[in-house]
């Protein structure tokens, strides 16, 4: 209950401060966030992190596949196979709309 009250208090404080700051401050924050997101260094770092995540996920898949083996139900195996075939089409985007590059 204590955490819930803390959350509600934080939400209320954020709302009050946000309404006091007004639309002008919101636009400033939005512009700053956009500049950070479009910064080439930030974009390169995010892309590197995404690539490393994909590599680690591939290694984890291999390790899990070796350990689990034939104990996976056929329905799960079929679903994974269908997802792989669908993504092999080269759409360039995953289910969340982000780039797979």
C-alpha positions, 0 to 999 in steps of 0.5 A: 500500500505504501508503494501505491501511495508513493506512486499516486503522490508522484503522479499528482506532483508530476501533473501539478508541475506539468500543468504549471510549466504549460505547453511552452515547456512541453514543446521545449522538452519535446524538441530536446528529446527529438534532438537527442534521438536524432543525434548520430552518436545516440543512433549509432549507440542504439543500433550497436546495442540492438545488434549485440542484443540480436547476437546474444539472443541468437547464441541463447537460442542455440544454447537453449535448443541444445539443452531443451532438445525434443522436449518442446511441444510440437505446437511451439516448434511449429509456431517458431518455424512459422515465425522464422519463415514469415520473417525470412521474407525480408520485411525489414521490420519486427512486430514492434515496427522497429528496424531489424538492421 
